[in-house]
Amino acid sequence: MADITLHRDFGYQKTVVPNYFIDAYMVHANGEYVKIYLYLLRCMNDPAMSFSISDFADKFDHTEKDIIRALKYWEKMHLLRLEFDANKELCGICFLDVPVGEAPIPAVSVAVTPAASLAAAPAGSVSAEPKTVPAPKTYNAAQLRRMREETDIQELLFVAEHYIGHTLNSTEMNTILYWKEELHFSNELIDYLIESCVAEKHKSIHYMEKVALEWAKNEILTVDAAKSRSCQHSKMYRAIKKSFGIRDRELVPYEMDFISTWKKDYNFSPEIIAAACEKTIHAIHQVSFEYADSILKNWKKNNVTTLQDIAALDSLHQENRAKNTKRTSSESRTGNRFTDYPQRTYNVNQLEKELLSYGVNQ
């Protein structure tokens, strides 16, 4: 995209953040949207600065769609006016001065039950006060029709139908669009939300909405953050920490990479992986993801799929070990396997007489 010109309808000469923005807008907005708005203010007050959507995306490590979505949000809040050229390309952004009386009504606080979410807090932890999130919204037929004309929404709903396995009804469509329009989830985050719920055998849109509200409350706004949160509280994660005896820390990314390999590449269950971790501690008396990985590689090679398979493999190993121990013990006792027989003694003189006598008699 081409460079975009910034100008304003009010006379601030410095990088100033109006109080009404902080009081009425910032506290209810997505944190990433706030950063983008503040950076726009910074650019506004440096005539030498110019930028494009791609530059903006690179700076904040977002997609260009994410940047456009943030700009549209602030336009909807009447803080910006987006200007387009004849080719419908964004060519200008105008800052608008909004009187305090026109500030938006604060969003409704929605309490969420953590136990109902994939991202539930760990047992024994104290939950923070729920953050304010926008109340669920129902879109009318005209709004749905208008939104479905947008390419990214068409793609979003198509992917959702693929995962859920049927054509979306109006309730499901409203809920998904609420995540996008009001919770400001990206398409990628919504895709991951639906995919992860379906993978856990939860196809109910009501269950998914509880997960979405939990993520919104905890400001989970990227796929990486959602994966990290879900993984940290998954059955496998807890089983591995318990088997290794890790109680005073969370697992680090290097260790999480091993878990991902064991689950996705080796296709092992939490029980199999936990057994490998226990064997690691029994063998070397310390946490070692590398050692556990060597055990799991061997089990993969031997087509282990159940705990019974592990028991059978262990039994065979013990038998072979016992045989090797017996053989080694026998060899060390005699010094030579060819002398492990009763030894004969000979009288040389008597043998010589017998041989001479045998020759004469012949």
C-alpha positions as a Markdown table, in Angstrom:
| # | Residue | x | y | z |
|---|---|---|---|---|
| 1 | Met | 0.0 | 0.0 | 0.0 |
| 2 | Ala | 1.0 | 3.6 | -0.6 |
| 3 | Asp | 2.1 | 6.0 | 2.2 |
| 4 | Ile | -0.8 | 7.6 | 4.1 |
| 5 | Thr | -1.1 | 11.2 | 5.0 |
| 6 | Leu | -2.1 | 12.1 | 8.5 |
| 7 | His | -3.8 | 15.4 | 9.4 |
| 8 | Arg | -6.2 | 16.7 | 12.1 |
| 9 | Asp | -9.3 | 18.8 | 12.8 |
| 10 | Phe | -8.0 | 20.2 | 16.1 |
| 11 | Gly | -5.0 | 22.2 | 17.1 |
| 12 | Tyr | -2.7 | 20.2 | 19.4 |
| 13 | Gln | 0.9 | 21.0 | 18.7 |
| 14 | Lys | 2.4 | 18.2 | 20.7 |
| 15 | Thr | 1.9 | 14.5 | 21.2 |
| 16 | Val | -0.9 | 14.8 | 23.7 |
| 17 | Val | -3.3 | 12.1 | 24.8 |
| 18 | Pro | -6.7 | 13.8 | 25.7 |
| 19 | Asn | -8.1 | 13.0 | 29.0 |
| 20 | Tyr | -11.4 | 11.9 | 27.5 |
| 21 | Phe | -9.6 | 9.2 | 25.5 |
| 22 | Ile | -8.1 | 7.8 | 28.7 |
| 23 | Asp | -11.3 | 8.1 | 30.8 |
| 24 | Ala | -13.9 | 7.0 | 28.3 |
| 25 | Tyr | -12.2 | 5.0 | 25.5 |
| 26 | Met | -8.8 | 3.5 | 26.6 |
| 27 | Val | -10.2 | 1.5 | 29.6 |
| 28 | His | -12.7 | -0.4 | 27.4 |
| 29 | Ala | -10.6 | -0.9 | 24.3 |
| 30 | Asn | -8.4 | -3.8 | 23.2 |
| 31 | Gly | -4.9 | -3.1 | 24.4 |
| 32 | Glu | -3.4 | -3.6 | 20.9 |
| 33 | Tyr | -5.9 | -1.0 | 19.5 |
| 34 | Val | -4.8 | 1.5 | 22.2 |
| 35 | Lys | -1.1 | 1.0 | 21.2 |
| 36 | Ile | -1.9 | 1.6 | 17.5 |
| 37 | Tyr | -3.9 | 4.8 | 18.4 |
| 38 | Leu | -1.1 | 6.2 | 20.5 |
| 39 | Tyr | 1.5 | 5.5 | 17.8 |
| 40 | Leu | -0.7 | 7.3 | 15.3 |
| 41 | Leu | -0.7 | 10.3 | 17.6 |
| 42 | Arg | 3.1 | 10.1 | 17.8 |
| 43 | Cys | 3.3 | 10.0 | 14.0 |
| 44 | Met | 0.8 | 12.9 | 13.7 |
| 45 | Asn | 3.2 | 15.2 | 15.6 |
| 46 | Asp | 6.3 | 14.4 | 13.6 |
| 47 | Pro | 5.9 | 16.0 | 10.1 |
| 48 | Ala | 9.0 | 14.0 | 8.9 |
| 49 | Met | 7.3 | 10.7 | 9.7 |
| 50 | Ser | 5.3 | 8.7 | 7.1 |
| 51 | Phe | 4.1 | 5.2 | 7.2 |
| 52 | Ser | 2.1 | 2.5 | 5.4 |
| 53 | Ile | -0.1 | -0.3 | 6.7 |
| 54 | Ser | 2.7 | -2.8 | 6.0 |
| 55 | Asp | 5.2 | -0.7 | 8.0 |
| 56 | Phe | 2.7 | -0.5 | 10.8 |
| 57 | Ala | 2.1 | -4.3 | 10.7 |
| 58 | Asp | 5.8 | -5.0 | 10.8 |
| 59 | Lys | 6.4 | -2.6 | 13.8 |
| 60 | Phe | 3.7 | -4.2 | 15.9 |
| 61 | Asp | 4.2 | -7.8 | 14.6 |
| 62 | His | 0.6 | -7.9 | 13.3 |
| 63 | Thr | -1.0 | -8.7 | 10.0 |
| 64 | Glu | -2.2 | -5.9 | 7.8 |
| 65 | Lys | -5.8 | -7.0 | 8.5 |
| 66 | Asp | -5.2 | -6.5 | 12.2 |
| 67 | Ile | -4.0 | -2.9 | 11.6 |
| 68 | Ile | -7.0 | -2.2 | 9.4 |
| 69 | Arg | -9.4 | -3.7 | 12.0 |
| 70 | Ala | -7.9 | -1.4 | 14.7 |
| 71 | Leu | -8.3 | 1.6 | 12.5 |
| 72 | Lys | -11.9 | 0.7 | 11.7 |
| 73 | Tyr | -12.6 | 0.3 | 15.4 |
| 74 | Trp | -11.4 | 3.8 | 16.2 |
| 75 | Glu | -13.4 | 5.1 | 13.3 |
| 76 | Lys | -16.5 | 3.4 | 14.8 |
| 77 | Met | -15.7 | 5.2 | 18.0 |
| 78 | His | -15.6 | 8.5 | 16.1 |
| 79 | Leu | -12.0 | 9.2 | 17.0 |
| 80 | Leu | -10.7 | 8.8 | 13.4 |
| 81 | Arg | -12.0 | 9.3 | 9.9 |
| 82 | Leu | -10.5 | 7.0 | 7.3 |
| 83 | Glu | -10.1 | 8.5 | 3.8 |
| 84 | Phe | -9.9 | 6.6 | 0.6 |
| 85 | Asp | -8.9 | 7.4 | -2.9 |
| 86 | Ala | -10.7 | 6.6 | -6.2 |
| 87 | Asn | -9.3 | 3.1 | -6.1 |
| 88 | Lys | -10.7 | 2.5 | -2.6 |
| 89 | Glu | -7.2 | 2.5 | -1.2 |
| 90 | Leu | -6.7 | 4.1 | 2.3 |
| 91 | Cys | -4.9 | 7.4 | 1.7 |
| 92 | Gly | -5.6 | 9.4 | 4.8 |
| 93 | Ile | -6.4 | 9.2 | 8.5 |
| 94 | Cys | -8.0 | 12.3 | 10.1 |
| 95 | Phe | -8.1 | 12.6 | 13.9 |
| 96 | Leu | -11.4 | 13.9 | 15.2 |
| 97 | Asp | -12.0 | 15.9 | 18.4 |
| 98 | Val | -14.9 | 14.4 | 20.3 |
| 99 | Pro | -16.6 | 16.3 | 23.1 |
| 100 | Val | -16.7 | 14.5 | 26.5 |
| 101 | Gly | -20.4 | 14.3 | 26.4 |
| 102 | Glu | -20.2 | 12.1 | 23.3 |
| 103 | Ala | -18.0 | 9.5 | 24.8 |
| 104 | Pro | -19.3 | 5.9 | 24.4 |
| 105 | Ile | -21.3 | 4.2 | 27.1 |
| 106 | Pro | -19.1 | 1.8 | 29.1 |
| 107 | Ala | -19.4 | -1.8 | 28.2 |
| 108 | Val | -21.3 | -4.2 | 30.4 |
| 109 | Ser | -19.3 | -6.5 | 32.7 |
| 110 | Val | -19.9 | -10.2 | 32.0 |
| 111 | Ala | -18.8 | -12.6 | 34.7 |
| 112 | Val | -17.3 | -15.9 | 33.4 |
| 113 | Thr | -17.0 | -19.2 | 35.2 |
| 114 | Pro | -13.4 | -20.3 | 34.7 |
| 115 | Ala | -14.3 | -24.0 | 35.3 |
| 116 | Ala | -16.2 | -24.0 | 32.1 |
| 117 | Ser | -13.3 | -22.9 | 30.0 |
| 118 | Leu | -10.4 | -24.6 | 28.3 |
| 119 | Ala | -8.3 | -21.9 | 29.9 |
| 120 | Ala | -9.4 | -22.5 | 33.5 |
| 121 | Ala | -7.1 | -21.3 | 36.2 |
| 122 | Pro | -4.9 | -23.8 | 38.0 |
| 123 | Ala | -6.5 | -25.5 | 41.1 |
| 124 | Gly | -5.9 | -23.6 | 44.2 |
| 125 | Ser | -5.2 | -20.3 | 42.5 |
| 126 | Val | -7.1 | -17.1 | 43.4 |
| 127 | Ser | -9.0 | -15.6 | 40.4 |
| 128 | Ala | -8.6 | -11.9 | 39.6 |
| 129 | Glu | -11.6 | -9.7 | 39.3 |
| 130 | Pro | -13.2 | -10.3 | 35.8 |
| 131 | Lys | -12.3 | -7.6 | 33.3 |
| 132 | Thr | -15.0 | -5.7 | 31.6 |
| 133 | Val | -16.0 | -7.2 | 28.2 |
| 134 | Pro | -18.7 | -6.1 | 25.8 |
| 135 | Ala | -22.1 | -7.7 | 26.3 |
| 136 | Pro | -23.2 | -10.3 | 23.8 |
| 137 | Lys | -24.9 | -8.7 | 20.8 |
| 138 | Thr | -27.6 | -9.9 | 18.4 |
| 139 | Tyr | -27.3 | -8.7 | 14.8 |
| 140 | Asn | -30.4 | -8.1 | 12.7 |
| 141 | Ala | -30.8 | -9.6 | 9.2 |
| 142 | Ala | -29.6 | -6.5 | 7.4 |
| 143 | Gln | -26.4 | -6.3 | 9.6 |
| 144 | Leu | -25.7 | -10.0 | 9.0 |
| 145 | Arg | -26.2 | -9.6 | 5.2 |
| 146 | Arg | -23.9 | -6.6 | 5.1 |
| 147 | Met | -21.2 | -8.3 | 7.2 |
| 148 | Arg | -21.4 | -11.5 | 5.2 |
| 149 | Glu | -20.5 | -9.5 | 2.1 |
| 150 | Glu | -17.0 | -8.8 | 3.6 |
| 151 | Thr | -14.4 | -11.3 | 2.3 |
| 152 | Asp | -12.7 | -11.9 | 5.6 |
| 153 | Ile | -16.0 | -12.7 | 7.3 |
| 154 | Gln | -17.0 | -15.1 | 4.5 |
| 155 | Glu | -13.7 | -16.9 | 5.0 |
| 156 | Leu | -14.2 | -16.9 | 8.8 |
| 157 | Leu | -17.7 | -18.4 | 8.6 |
| 158 | Phe | -16.6 | -21.0 | 5.9 |
| 159 | Val | -13.8 | -22.3 | 8.2 |
| 160 | Ala | -16.2 | -22.3 | 11.2 |
| 161 | Glu | -18.7 | -24.5 | 9.3 |
| 162 | His | -15.9 | -26.8 | 8.3 |
| 163 | Tyr | -14.8 | -27.4 | 11.9 |
| 164 | Ile | -18.3 | -27.6 | 13.4 |
| 165 | Gly | -19.5 | -29.8 | 10.6 |
| 166 | His | -22.8 | -28.2 | 9.6 |
| 167 | Thr | -24.2 | -25.0 | 8.2 |
| 168 | Leu | -24.2 | -22.3 | 10.8 |
| 169 | Asn | -27.6 | -21.3 | 12.3 |
| 170 | Ser | -28.4 | -17.7 | 13.2 |
| 171 | Thr | -27.3 | -18.1 | 16.9 |
| 172 | Glu | -23.9 | -19.6 | 15.9 |
| 173 | Met | -23.4 | -16.9 | 13.3 |
| 174 | Asn | -24.3 | -14.1 | 15.8 |
| 175 | Thr | -21.9 | -15.6 | 18.4 |
| 176 | Ile | -18.9 | -15.8 | 16.0 |
| 177 | Leu | -19.5 | -12.3 | 14.7 |
| 178 | Tyr | -19.7 | -11.1 | 18.3 |
| 179 | Trp | -16.2 | -12.5 | 18.9 |
| 180 | Lys | -14.9 | -10.6 | 15.9 |
| 181 | Glu | -16.8 | -7.3 | 16.1 |
| 182 | Glu | -17.1 | -6.8 | 19.9 |
| 183 | Leu | -14.3 | -8.9 | 21.4 |
| 184 | His | -12.0 | -7.9 | 18.5 |
| 185 | Phe | -10.7 | -11.4 | 18.0 |
| 186 | Ser | -8.7 | -11.9 | 14.7 |
| 187 | Asn | -9.8 | -14.5 | 12.2 |
| 188 | Glu | -6.8 | -16.6 | 13.2 |
| 189 | Leu | -7.7 | -16.6 | 16.9 |
| 190 | Ile | -11.3 | -17.5 | 16.2 |
| 191 | Asp | -10.2 | -20.3 | 13.9 |
| 192 | Tyr | -7.9 | -21.7 | 16.7 |
| 193 | Leu | -10.7 | -21.3 | 19.3 |
| 194 | Ile | -13.2 | -23.3 | 17.3 |
| 195 | Glu | -10.5 | -25.9 | 16.2 |
| 196 | Ser | -9.3 | -26.5 | 19.8 |
| 197 | Cys | -12.8 | -26.8 | 21.2 |
| 198 | Val | -13.8 | -29.3 | 18.5 |
| 199 | Ala | -10.5 | -31.3 | 19.1 |
| 200 | Glu | -11.6 | -31.6 | 22.7 |
| 201 | Lys | -15.0 | -32.9 | 21.5 |
| 202 | His | -16.9 | -29.7 | 22.4 |
| 203 | Lys | -18.9 | -28.6 | 19.3 |
| 204 | Ser | -21.4 | -26.5 | 21.3 |
| 205 | Ile | -21.3 | -22.8 | 20.4 |
| 206 | His | -22.3 | -22.1 | 24.0 |
| 207 | Tyr | -19.2 | -23.9 | 25.3 |
| 208 | Met | -17.0 | -22.0 | 22.7 |
| 209 | Glu | -18.5 | -18.7 | 23.8 |
| 210 | Lys | -17.5 | -19.4 | 27.5 |
| 211 | Val | -13.9 | -20.0 | 26.2 |
| 212 | Ala | -14.0 | -16.8 | 24.2 |
| 213 | Leu | -15.2 | -14.7 | 27.1 |
| 214 | Glu | -12.5 | -16.2 | 29.3 |
| 215 | Trp | -9.8 | -15.3 | 26.8 |
| 216 | Ala | -11.3 | -11.8 | 26.4 |
| 217 | Lys | -11.3 | -11.3 | 30.2 |
| 218 | Asn | -7.7 | -12.4 | 30.4 |
| 219 | Glu | -6.7 | -10.3 | 27.3 |
| 220 | Ile | -5.7 | -13.4 | 25.2 |
| 221 | Leu | -5.6 | -11.8 | 21.8 |
| 222 | Thr | -3.2 | -13.9 | 19.8 |
| 223 | Val | -3.0 | -17.6 | 18.8 |
| 224 | Asp | 0.4 | -18.0 | 20.5 |
| 225 | Ala | -1.0 | -16.7 | 23.8 |
| 226 | Ala | -4.1 | -18.9 | 23.5 |
| 227 | Lys | -2.0 | -22.0 | 22.8 |
| 228 | Ser | 0.3 | -21.2 | 25.7 |
| 229 | Arg | -2.6 | -20.8 | 28.1 |
| 230 | Ser | -4.5 | -23.9 | 26.9 |
| 231 | Cys | -1.3 | -26.0 | 27.0 |
| 232 | Gln | -0.3 | -24.9 | 30.5 |
| 233 | His | -3.6 | -26.2 | 31.9 |
| 234 | Ser | -4.0 | -29.3 | 29.7 |
| 235 | Lys | -4.0 | -32.8 | 31.0 |
| 236 | Met | -0.7 | -33.7 | 29.4 |
| 237 | Tyr | 1.0 | -30.6 | 30.8 |
| 238 | Arg | -0.1 | -31.4 | 34.3 |
| 239 | Ala | 0.8 | -35.1 | 34.0 |
| 240 | Ile | 4.3 | -34.3 | 32.9 |
| 241 | Lys | 4.9 | -31.8 | 35.7 |
| 242 | Lys | 3.6 | -34.3 | 38.2 |
| 243 | Ser | 5.7 | -37.2 | 36.8 |
| 244 | Phe | 8.9 | -35.1 | 36.8 |
| 245 | Gly | 8.1 | -33.7 | 40.3 |
| 246 | Ile | 8.1 | -30.1 | 39.0 |
| 247 | Arg | 6.2 | -27.9 | 41.5 |
| 248 | Asp | 7.9 | -24.6 | 41.8 |
| 249 | Arg | 7.9 | -23.4 | 38.1 |
| 250 | Glu | 6.2 | -23.5 | 34.8 |
| 251 | Leu | 7.7 | -25.3 | 31.8 |
| 252 | Val | 9.8 | -23.2 | 29.5 |
| 253 | Pro | 9.4 | -23.0 | 25.7 |
| 254 | Tyr | 12.4 | -25.4 | 25.1 |
| 255 | Glu | 10.6 | -28.1 | 27.2 |
| 256 | Met | 7.2 | -27.3 | 25.6 |
| 257 | Asp | 8.8 | -28.1 | 22.2 |
| 258 | Phe | 9.5 | -31.6 | 23.4 |
| 259 | Ile | 5.9 | -32.0 | 24.6 |
| 260 | Ser | 4.7 | -30.9 | 21.2 |
| 261 | Thr | 6.9 | -33.5 | 19.5 |
| 262 | Trp | 5.7 | -36.2 | 21.8 |
| 263 | Lys | 2.1 | -35.4 | 21.2 |
| 264 | Lys | 2.0 | -34.5 | 17.5 |
| 265 | Asp | 4.9 | -36.4 | 16.0 |
| 266 | Tyr | 5.0 | -39.5 | 18.2 |
| 267 | Asn | 1.2 | -39.4 | 18.8 |
| 268 | Phe | 1.6 | -40.6 | 22.4 |
| 269 | Ser | -1.1 | -40.2 | 25.1 |
| 270 | Pro | -0.5 | -38.3 | 28.3 |
| 271 | Glu | -0.3 | -41.7 | 30.2 |
| 272 | Ile | 2.5 | -43.0 | 27.9 |
| 273 | Ile | 4.5 | -39.7 | 28.2 |
| 274 | Ala | 4.0 | -39.6 | 31.9 |
| 275 | Ala | 5.4 | -43.1 | 32.1 |
| 276 | Ala | 8.5 | -42.1 | 30.2 |
| 277 | Cys | 9.0 | -39.1 | 32.6 |
| 278 | Glu | 8.7 | -41.5 | 35.6 |
| 279 | Lys | 11.2 | -43.9 | 34.1 |
| 280 | Thr | 13.6 | -40.9 | 33.6 |
| 281 | Ile | 13.5 | -40.0 | 37.2 |
| 282 | His | 13.9 | -43.6 | 38.3 |
| 283 | Ala | 16.9 | -44.1 | 36.0 |
| 284 | Ile | 18.9 | -40.8 | 36.4 |
| 285 | His | 17.2 | -39.2 | 39.4 |
| 286 | Gln | 16.8 | -35.8 | 37.7 |
| 287 | Val | 14.5 | -34.0 | 35.2 |
| 288 | Ser | 15.7 | -34.6 | 31.7 |
| 289 | Phe | 13.5 | -34.0 | 28.7 |
| 290 | Glu | 16.3 | -35.3 | 26.5 |
| 291 | Tyr | 16.4 | -38.7 | 28.4 |
| 292 | Ala | 12.6 | -39.0 | 28.3 |
| 293 | Asp | 12.7 | -38.3 | 24.6 |
| 294 | Ser | 15.2 | -41.2 | 24.0 |
| 295 | Ile | 12.8 | -43.5 | 25.9 |
| 296 | Leu | 9.8 | -42.3 | 23.8 |
| 297 | Lys | 11.8 | -42.7 | 20.6 |
| 298 | Asn | 12.5 | -46.3 | 21.5 |
| 299 | Trp | 8.9 | -46.9 | 22.3 |
| 300 | Lys | 7.8 | -45.4 | 19.0 |
| 301 | Lys | 10.3 | -47.7 | 17.3 |
| 302 | Asn | 8.8 | -50.7 | 19.1 |
| 303 | Asn | 5.2 | -49.6 | 18.3 |
| 304 | Val | 4.2 | -49.0 | 21.9 |
| 305 | Thr | 0.6 | -47.7 | 22.1 |
| 306 | Thr | -0.5 | -48.8 | 25.6 |
| 307 | Leu | 0.8 | -49.2 | 29.1 |
| 308 | Gln | 0.5 | -52.9 | 28.6 |
| 309 | Asp | 2.9 | -52.6 | 25.7 |
| 310 | Ile | 5.4 | -50.9 | 28.0 |
| 311 | Ala | 5.1 | -53.7 | 30.6 |
| 312 | Ala | 5.7 | -56.4 | 27.9 |
| 313 | Leu | 8.7 | -54.5 | 26.6 |
| 314 | Asp | 10.1 | -54.1 | 30.1 |
| 315 | Ser | 9.6 | -57.9 | 30.8 |
| 316 | Leu | 11.4 | -58.8 | 27.6 |
| 317 | His | 14.2 | -56.4 | 28.5 |
| 318 | Gln | 14.6 | -58.0 | 31.9 |
| 319 | Glu | 14.7 | -61.5 | 30.4 |
| 320 | Asn | 17.5 | -60.5 | 28.0 |
| 321 | Arg | 19.3 | -58.7 | 30.7 |
| 322 | Ala | 19.2 | -61.8 | 32.9 |
| 323 | Lys | 20.5 | -64.0 | 30.1 |
| 324 | Asn | 23.4 | -61.6 | 29.4 |
| 325 | Thr | 24.2 | -61.4 | 33.1 |
| 326 | Lys | 24.4 | -65.2 | 33.4 |
| 327 | Arg | 26.6 | -65.6 | 30.3 |
| 328 | Thr | 28.9 | -62.8 | 31.4 |
| 329 | Ser | 29.2 | -64.4 | 34.9 |
| 330 | Ser | 30.1 | -67.8 | 33.4 |
| 331 | Glu | 32.7 | -66.4 | 31.1 |
| 332 | Ser | 34.4 | -64.4 | 33.8 |
| 333 | Arg | 34.6 | -67.5 | 36.0 |
| 334 | Thr | 36.4 | -69.7 | 33.5 |
| 335 | Gly | 38.3 | -67.1 | 31.6 |
| 336 | Asn | 37.6 | -68.9 | 28.2 |
| 337 | Arg | 34.4 | -70.3 | 26.9 |
| 338 | Phe | 36.4 | -73.2 | 25.3 |
| 339 | Thr | 37.6 | -74.4 | 28.7 |
| 340 | Asp | 34.2 | -74.5 | 30.2 |
| 341 | Tyr | 34.3 | -78.4 | 30.2 |
| 342 | Pro | 35.7 | -81.1 | 32.5 |
| 343 | Gln | 39.5 | -81.4 | 31.9 |
| 344 | Arg | 41.2 | -84.7 | 31.3 |
| 345 | Thr | 44.6 | -85.7 | 32.7 |
| 346 | Tyr | 47.2 | -87.9 | 30.8 |
| 347 | Asn | 50.3 | -90.0 | 31.9 |
| 348 | Val | 52.7 | -89.4 | 29.1 |
| 349 | Asn | 55.0 | -92.4 | 29.8 |
| 350 | Gln | 52.0 | -94.8 | 30.0 |
| 351 | Leu | 50.6 | -93.4 | 26.8 |
| 352 | Glu | 53.9 | -93.9 | 25.0 |
| 353 | Lys | 54.1 | -97.6 | 26.1 |
| 354 | Glu | 50.6 | -98.2 | 24.9 |
| 355 | Leu | 51.4 | -96.7 | 21.5 |
| 356 | Leu | 54.6 | -98.8 | 21.1 |
| 357 | Ser | 52.8 | -102.0 | 22.2 |
| 358 | Tyr | 50.0 | -101.3 | 19.7 |
| 359 | Gly | 52.6 | -101.0 | 16.9 |
| 360 | Val | 54.4 | -104.3 | 17.7 |
| 361 | Asn | 51.3 | -106.3 | 18.0 |
| 362 | Gln | 50.2 | -105.1 | 14.6 |
